[in-house]
Amino acid sequence: MTEIFKSRTIRTNQFIAPLRFMAFRRIWVASLLSNLGILMQGVGAAWAMTQMASSDDQVALVQTATTLPIMLIAIPAGALADMHDRRIVALVSLGITLAGGTALTTLAWLSMVTPNILLALCFVVGSGMALMAPAWQSSVSELVPSEALPAAVGLNWISYNIARTVGPAIAGIIVAMSGAVAAFALSALLYLPLVAALLLWKRDVAKPRLPAENLNRAIVSGVRYIINSPSIKIVLTRCMFTGVVGGAVVALLPLVARDLLRGDAQTYGIILSAFGVGAVIGTVNMTNVRNRMSSEAAIRACGLLMGGTFAVVGLSGHAVLTAAALLVAGAAWMLSWLLFSIDVQLLAPKWVAGRSLAAYHAISSGGIAVGSWGWGYLTDVAGAGTALLVSAALMFLSPLLGFWLPMLHVAEPCEEAEMLADPEVRLTLTSRSGPLVVEIEYRVAQENTLAFYGLMQKVRQSRQRNGACGWSISCDIADPELWTERYHCPTWLDYLRQRNRSTRSERELDRQAVSFHIGPEPVRVRRKLDRSFGSIRQEGGGRRRGA
């Protein structure tokens, strides 16, 4: 018993370790209050819509209006977080959310809210949160050491789920006693502590040696990185499925309370709180699950649990049984998203962390938004119970995805390699000079060509996700031992960025490629300025057109 107690104490200490850091602790507490506010506003908006709407799909659209902005603007938001001071980006985002919440409170107080206005202002609030999420979540690695990052990610999620546990119940009571206006007003006030916490954060980040990309290029760089990262693509695909299929229970809870349980706002608040309590339980046990199970095994188990509990919710007409099922569903739901989020944050290097997290939010929230609309439509046709049973059947099938798209188990964060010195050049170059063509010549023994070629396919993905274009590998037909790797970058500055974005594991790939090289001479690297179009400079300062 003593050893079990010690083991649990160690796991608890590991989980709360990030709270020892003041800046993280201050922002975490303020985030808890802001999450409480946005959950209260969501409950008020959902219940207000049930009083105004003439169809069930409009109720489900409240969830869509709040989460759709994450799908639409998450990638630009992630690019902004990687390009600019993340603290400033978060403050601007909070300003948008606060403006939307204040407008909703004012119009509701004046009795001027219609279903369309309600959806529009939920969209504004959701837009602010969509802008903020990548900036805040990619900043976590600046607030805690790398070994505490998984625990910090878990604490961020538990902040949301503590709010999910308490917020809906409080909001249900407030709506029942004072109406939706009071819930809207209190939710707007709860954003203010986070504004203060961000203002107090003195972000200390070294000035980058290279200038930031513009927004368009930053978005392209982020998309290119994800496309050439198979492990991240697998996580995002599994996210999409979970969001579309599993989002049914989140979108239809107001209708479960109203139609299946014949309840009121308080009933809705109670069952939503049960879901939130389960999510907290799942979050607290996240470290234990990751230690005992691989990511793939854990995701499969969560899918089966969600399938079973969704079926119970769809068939049950008793509040106690529904709340018990939602307790388990909330734990499985939150564990799934925690595992996805942690894997993305551990797989992505810092230079693209905001954009990778933005893609995660876009895919997950986009899946929930699209799924919410679809489940609302199905509910209009067949009822909430039938919709939940269809969702349950699909969740039971979700483990089959693991045979096609298995998730990797990532234990440690991605480590960036040291910065490289700029290569020596004898030609006058500016940051916009280009395209810059790179050719790397290897001499490989013919008996090693198959292994070398297989390794170079991994090198290809590494080069391309960091910014290389037009990658190719070729063998000299007159000298079969001579292999040439070739790629280009749009400008000299893009090339400098590309060569300094490598992680330690990617640098190790380069060393493995070089280890295949034979002969007395080292691997030869040629860097050429492509002059197919444009101009070349003469020594006297004049200029003539290139051929």
C-alpha positions in Angstrom: 0.0 0.0 0.0 2.9 2.4 0.8 4.4 1.8 -2.6 1.1 2.4 -4.3 0.6 5.6 -2.4 4.2 6.8 -3.2 3.6 6.0 -6.9 0.3 8.0 -7.0 2.0 10.9 -5.1 4.8 11.0 -7.7 2.3 11.0 -10.6 0.4 13.8 -8.9 3.5 15.9 -8.4 4.5 15.4 -12.0 1.1 16.5 -13.2 1.0 19.7 -11.1 4.7 20.5 -11.6 4.1 23.3 -14.2 2.1 25.3 -11.6 5.4 26.0 -9.7 6.3 28.5 -12.5 4.6 31.8 -11.6 3.9 33.1 -15.2 2.3 29.8 -16.2 0.3 29.6 -12.9 -1.0 33.2 -13.2 -2.1 32.7 -16.8 -3.5 29.2 -16.1 -5.8 30.5 -13.3 -7.0 33.4 -15.5 -7.6 31.0 -18.3 -9.7 28.9 -16.0 -11.9 32.0 -15.3 -12.1 32.8 -19.1 -13.0 29.2 -19.9 -15.7 29.4 -17.2 -17.0 32.5 -19.0 -17.1 31.1 -22.5 -18.9 27.9 -21.2 -21.5 30.0 -19.4 -22.1 32.0 -22.5 -22.4 28.8 -24.5 -25.0 27.4 -22.2 -26.9 30.7 -22.2 -26.8 30.9 -26.0 -27.9 27.3 -26.5 -30.8 27.6 -24.1 -31.8 31.0 -25.6 -31.9 29.4 -29.0 -34.2 26.6 -27.8 -36.7 29.4 -26.8 -36.4 31.2 -30.1 -35.7 28.6 -32.7 -38.4 26.8 -34.8 -36.2 23.9 -35.7 -33.7 21.6 -33.9 -30.9 22.3 -36.4 -30.7 25.9 -35.3 -30.0 24.8 -31.8 -27.1 22.6 -33.0 -25.9 25.6 -35.1 -25.0 27.5 -31.9 -22.1 24.9 -31.5 -21.3 25.3 -35.1 -21.1 29.1 -34.9 -18.7 29.0 -32.0 -16.4 26.4 -33.4 -16.5 27.2 -37.2 -14.1 30.2 -36.9 -11.5 27.8 -35.6 -11.6 25.9 -38.9 -11.8 29.1 -41.0 -9.0 31.2 -39.4 -6.9 28.8 -37.4 -4.1 28.6 -40.0 -3.7 32.4 -40.3 -3.9 32.6 -36.5 -1.2 30.1 -36.2 1.0 31.9 -38.7 0.5 35.2 -36.8 1.5 33.4 -33.5 4.7 32.2 -35.1 5.4 35.6 -36.8 4.7 38.0 -34.0 4.9 38.4 -30.3 2.5 35.7 -29.0 1.5 37.8 -26.0 0.3 40.7 -28.2 -1.6 38.3 -30.5 -3.3 36.8 -27.5 -4.3 40.2 -26.1 -5.8 41.3 -29.5 -7.7 38.1 -29.7 -9.1 38.6 -26.2 -10.2 42.1 -27.2 -12.3 40.6 -30.1 -13.9 38.0 -27.7 -14.7 40.7 -25.1 -16.3 42.9 -27.8 -18.5 40.1 -29.0 -19.5 39.1 -25.5 -20.3 42.7 -24.5 -22.4 43.2 -27.7 -24.3 40.0 -27.0 -25.0 41.1 -23.4 -26.2 44.6 -24.5 -28.5 43.4 -27.2 -29.9 40.7 -25.0 -30.6 43.2 -22.3 -32.4 45.4 -24.9 -34.4 42.3 -26.1 -33.0 42.8 -29.6 -31.5 39.3 -30.1 -32.8 37.2 -32.9 -31.6 33.7 -33.9 -29.4 35.2 -36.6 -27.9 37.9 -34.4 -27.2 35.2 -31.7 -25.4 33.0 -34.2 -23.4 36.0 -35.6 -22.2 37.1 -32.1 -21.3 33.5 -31.2 -19.2 33.5 -34.4 -17.4 36.7 -33.2 -16.7 35.3 -29.8 -15.5 32.1 -31.5 -13.3 34.1 -33.8 -11.5 35.7 -30.9 -10.9 32.4 -29.2 -9.7 30.9 -32.5 -7.1 33.6 -32.8 -5.9 33.2 -29.3 -5.6 29.4 -29.1 -2.5 28.9 -31.2 -0.7 31.9 -29.6 -1.4 30.7 -26.0 -0.8 27.0 -26.6 2.4 27.5 -28.5 3.6 29.7 -25.7 3.4 27.0 -23.1 6.9 25.7 -24.0 8.3 29.2 -23.2 6.7 29.1 -19.7 7.8 25.6 -18.5 10.8 23.4 -19.2 10.5 20.7 -21.9 10.1 17.8 -19.4 7.0 19.5 -18.0 5.4 20.2 -21.3 3.0 17.2 -21.4 1.8 18.0 -17.9 1.3 21.6 -18.8 -0.7 20.6 -21.9 -2.8 18.4 -19.6 -3.3 21.3 -17.1 -4.5 23.6 -19.9 -7.1 21.0 -20.8 -8.1 20.5 -17.2 -8.6 24.2 -16.9 -11.2 24.0 -19.6 -12.9 21.0 -18.1 -13.0 22.3 -14.6 -14.9 25.2 -16.2 -17.0 22.7 -18.1 -17.8 21.0 -14.8 -18.8 24.1 -12.8 -19.8 26.5 -15.6 -22.8 24.8 -17.1 -24.4 24.1 -13.7 -23.9 27.7 -12.6 -25.1 29.0 -16.0 -28.2 26.7 -15.8 -29.1 28.2 -12.4 -28.4 31.8 -13.5 -30.5 31.3 -16.7 -33.3 29.7 -14.7 -33.3 32.5 -12.1 -32.3 35.6 -14.0 -32.4 34.8 -17.7 -29.7 34.5 -20.4 -28.7 38.2 -20.1 -27.2 37.6 -16.7 -25.2 34.6 -18.0 -23.9 36.7 -20.9 -22.9 39.6 -18.6 -21.0 37.4 -16.2 -19.2 35.6 -19.0 -17.9 38.9 -20.5 -16.6 40.0 -17.1 -14.7 36.7 -16.6 -12.5 37.5 -19.7 -10.9 40.5 -17.8 -8.5 38.5 -15.5 -6.8 36.9 -18.5 -6.3 40.3 -20.0 -4.5 41.4 -16.8 -2.4 38.2 -16.6 -1.2 38.6 -20.2 -0.3 42.2 -19.5 1.8 41.1 -16.5 3.7 38.4 -18.5 7.1 39.7 -19.4 7.9 37.6 -22.3 11.7 37.0 -22.7 12.5 35.7 -26.2 15.8 36.1 -28.0 15.6 38.2 -31.2 15.6 35.9 -34.2 18.7 36.1 -36.5 16.5 36.0 -39.6 13.5 38.2 -40.3 10.0 36.8 -40.0 8.1 35.6 -43.1 5.1 37.5 -44.4 1.7 36.1 -43.7 1.1 34.4 -47.0 4.5 32.7 -47.0 4.1 31.7 -43.3 0.8 30.0 -44.1 2.3 28.2 -47.1 5.3 27.1 -44.9 3.0 25.8 -42.3 0.8 23.8 -44.8 3.9 22.5 -46.5 5.4 21.3 -43.2 2.2 19.4 -42.3 1.8 17.9 -45.8 5.4 16.5 -45.5 5.0 15.2 -41.9 3.3 11.8 -42.1 3.0 11.4 -38.3 1.2 14.8 -37.9 -1.1 14.0 -40.9 -2.1 10.8 -39.2 -3.0 12.6 -35.9 -5.0 15.2 -37.8 -6.9 12.6 -39.8 -7.9 10.8 -36.6 -8.8 14.2 -35.1 -11.2 14.8 -38.0 -13.0 11.5 -37.6 -13.4 11.9 -33.8 -14.7 15.5 -34.3 -17.2 14.6 -37.0 -18.5 11.5 -35.4 -18.0 12.1 -31.7 -19.2 15.7 -31.9 -22.8 14.4 -31.9 -23.0 14.2 -28.1 -21.7 17.8 -27.6 -24.0 19.3 -30.2 -27.2 17.4 -29.1 -26.9 17.7 -25.3 -29.5 20.6 -25.2 -31.9 18.3 -27.2 -31.1 15.3 -24.9 -32.1 17.4 -21.9 -35.3 18.8 -23.6 -36.5 15.9 -25.7 -35.1 12.6 -24.2 -35.1 13.7 -20.5 -38.1 16.2 -20.7 -36.0 18.6 -18.6 -35.2 22.3 -18.4 -32.1 24.6 -18.3 -31.0 23.1 -15.0 -31.3 19.6 -16.4 -29.1 20.6 -19.3 -26.6 22.2 -16.9 -26.4 19.1 -14.8 -25.8 16.6 -17.7 -23.3 19.0 -19.2 -21.6 19.1 -15.9 -21.5 15.3 -15.7 -19.8 15.3 -19.1 -17.3 17.9 -17.7 -16.6 15.9 -14.6 -15.8 13.0 -16.7 -13.4 15.1 -18.8 -11.6 16.2 -15.7 -11.3 12.6 -14.6 -9.8 11.8 -18.0 -7.4 14.7 -17.8 -6.1 13.8 -14.3 -5.4 10.3 -15.5 -3.8 11.3 -18.7 -0.2 10.8 -17.5 -1.1 7.3 -16.2 -2.7 6.4 -19.5 0.3 7.5 -21.5 2.6 5.6 -19.2 0.6 2.4 -19.5 -0.6 2.4 -23.1 0.6 3.5 -26.5 -1.2 6.4 -28.1 -2.8 4.0 -30.6 -4.1 1.6 -28.0 -5.5 4.5 -25.9 -7.3 6.1 -28.8 -8.9 2.7 -29.7 -10.1 2.2 -26.2 -11.5 5.7 -26.0 -13.4 5.1 -29.3 -15.0 2.0 -27.9 -15.9 3.7 -24.7 -17.5 6.6 -26.5 -19.5 4.2 -28.8 -20.9 2.4 -25.8 -21.8 5.5 -23.8 -23.4 7.4 -26.8 -25.7 4.4 -27.2 -26.7 4.5 -23.6 -27.5 8.3 -23.8 -29.5 7.8 -27.0 -31.6 5.0 -25.4 -31.9 6.3 -21.8 -34.8 8.4 -20.6 -33.5 8.6 -17.0 -31.4 11.6 -16.0 -29.2 9.6 -13.6 -28.3 6.9 -16.1 -27.7 9.6 -18.8 -25.4 11.5 -16.4 -23.5 8.3 -15.5 -23.0 7.5 -19.2 -21.9 11.1 -19.9 -19.4 10.9 -17.1 -17.6 8.0 -18.9 -18.1 9.6 -22.3 -16.5 12.9 -21.1 -13.4 11.0 -19.8 -13.0 9.2 -23.1 -13.7 12.3 -25.2 -11.1 14.4 -23.3 -8.5 11.7 -23.2 -8.7 11.4 -27.0 -8.2 15.2 -27.5 -5.4 15.3 -24.9 -3.5 12.5 -26.7 -4.0 14.2 -30.1 -2.9 17.6 -28.8 0.2 16.3 -26.9 1.3 14.3 -30.0 1.1 17.4 -32.2 3.0 19.6 -29.7 5.7 17.0 -29.2 6.1 16.3 -33.0 6.2 20.0 -34.2 9.4 22.1 -33.8 9.1 25.6 -32.3 9.3 27.5 -35.5 6.1 25.9 -36.7 4.4 25.1 -33.4 1.7 27.7 -33.7 0.8 26.7 -37.2 0.8 22.9 -36.3 -1.5 23.6 -33.3 -3.7 25.8 -35.5 -4.1 23.0 -38.0 -5.0 20.7 -35.1 -7.6 23.2 -33.9 -8.9 23.7 -37.5 -9.3 20.0 -38.2 -10.8 19.1 -34.8 -13.1 22.1 -34.5 -14.0 22.0 -38.2 -14.9 18.3 -37.7 -17.1 19.2 -34.7 -18.7 22.1 -36.6 -19.5 20.0 -39.7 -20.6 17.1 -37.6 -22.8 19.3 -35.4 -24.7 20.5 -38.5 -25.1 17.0 -39.9 -26.3 15.6 -36.5 -28.7 18.5 -36.2 -30.1 17.7 -39.6 -30.4 14.0 -38.8 -32.1 14.9 -35.5 -34.7 17.0 -37.4 -35.5 13.9 -39.5 -35.2 11.0 -37.1 -34.8 12.4 -33.6 -32.0 12.9 -31.1 -32.0 9.3 -30.0 -31.5 7.9 -33.5 -28.7 10.4 -34.2 -26.8 9.3 -31.1 -27.2 5.6 -32.0 -25.8 6.2 -35.5 -22.9 8.1 -33.9 -22.3 5.3 -31.4 -22.2 2.7 -34.2 -19.5 4.7 -36.1 -17.5 5.2 -32.9 -17.5 1.4 -32.4 -15.9 1.1 -35.9 -13.2 3.8 -35.2 -10.5 1.3 -34.0 -10.3 0.0 -37.5 -8.7 3.3 -38.5 -5.7 2.2 -36.5 -4.8 -0.6 -39.0 -4.7 2.0 -41.8 -3.4 5.0 -39.9 -1.6 3.9 -36.8 -0.5 6.7 -34.4 3.1 6.9 -33.1 3.8 7.1 -29.4 5.8 10.2 -28.8 7.6 10.4 -25.5 9.8 13.5 -25.8 9.4 16.9 -27.4 11.1 17.6 -30.8 14.5 19.2 -30.2 15.8 21.9 -32.5 19.3 21.6 -33.8 21.9 24.3 -33.3 21.9 27.2 -35.8 24.4 26.9 -38.7 26.7 29.6 -39.8 25.8 31.2 -43.2 27.7 29.5 -46.0 30.6 31.4 -47.5 29.8 33.2 -50.8 31.7 35.3 -53.3 28.7 36.7 -55.1 26.8 39.8 -53.8 23.4 38.5 -52.6 20.4 40.1 -51.1 17.6 38.4 -49.1 15.5 38.4 -52.3 18.2 36.9 -54.6 17.0 33.7 -56.1 16.0 31.1 -56.9 18.8 29.4 -55.0 19.6 25.9 -56.4 21.4 23.4 -54.1 23.2 20.3 -55.4 24.7 17.7 -53.1 26.9 15.0 -54.6 27.4 11.7 -52.9 29.5 8.7 -54.1 27.8 5.5 -53.0 29.0 1.9 -53.4 26.6 0.1 -55.7 25.8 -2.6 -53.2 24.5 0.2 -50.9 22.3 2.0 -53.4 19.0 0.4 -52.3 19.6 1.4 -48.6 20.8 4.8 -49.6 17.8 5.5 -51.8 15.4 4.4 -49.0 17.1 6.8 -46.6 17.0 9.7 -49.2 13.2 9.4 -49.3 13.2 10.4 -45.6 15.7 13.2 -46.4 13.3 14.3 -49.1 10.4 14.8 -46.6 12.8 16.6 -44.2 14.0 19.0 -46.8 10.5 19.7 -48.2 8.8 20.3 -44.9 11.5 22.8 -44.0 11.1 24.8 -47.2 12.9 23.0 -50.1 11.1 22.9 -53.5 11.5 20.6 -56.5 13.5 18.0 -54.6 15.0 15.2 -56.7 17.7 12.5 -56.5 19.5 11.2 -59.6 22.2 8.7 -60.5 24.9 9.5 -63.1 24.5 7.0 -66.0 28.1 7.2 -66.9 29.3 6.9 -63.3 26.7 4.8 -61.3 28.3 5.5 -58.0 27.7 9.2 -58.3 24.4 10.4 -56.9 23.1 14.0 -56.9 20.5 15.4 -54.6 19.0 18.6 -56.0 16.4 21.1 -54.7 15.8 24.8 -54.8 14.5 27.6 -52.6 12.7 30.7 -53.9 15.2 33.2 -52.4 18.5 33.3 -50.5 16.6 34.2 -47.3 14.3 31.2 -47.8 17.4 29.0 -48.1 18.9 30.3 -44.9 15.6 29.6 -43.2 15.4 26.1 -44.6 18.8 25.0 -43.5 18.3 26.3 -40.0 14.9 24.7 -39.4 16.2 21.2 -39.0 15.6 19.3 -35.8 18.2 17.0 -34.3 16.6 14.0 -35.7 16.7 15.6 -39.2 20.3 16.5 -38.8 20.9 12.8 -37.9 19.3 11.8 -41.2 21.8 14.1 -43.0 24.7 12.4 -41.1 23.4 9.0 -42.1 23.2 10.0 -45.7 26.8 11.3 -45.6 27.9 8.0 -44.0 27.1 6.3 -47.3 29.7 8.5 -49.1 32.9 6.7 -50.1 36.1 8.1 -51.6 38.8 10.5 -50.4 36.9 13.6 -51.1 34.1 14.8 -48.8 30.5 15.2 -50.0 30.4 18.1 -52.3 27.7 20.9 -51.9 27.1 23.3 -54.7 24.9 26.4 -54.2 23.9 28.1 -57.4 21.9 31.3 -58.2 19.5 30.4 -60.9 19.7 33.0 -63.7 17.3 31.5 -66.2 15.3 34.7 -65.9 16.1 38.1 -64.4 19.4 40.0 -64.5 23.0 39.6 -63.6 25.4 42.3 -62.3 28.6 43.3 -63.9 31.7 44.3 -61.9 31.3 47.9 -62.8 27.9 48.1 -61.3 26.0 47.9 -64.6 23.4 45.3 -65.3 22.6 43.1 -68.3 19.8 40.7 -69.0 20.4 37.0 -68.4 20.1 34.6 -71.3 
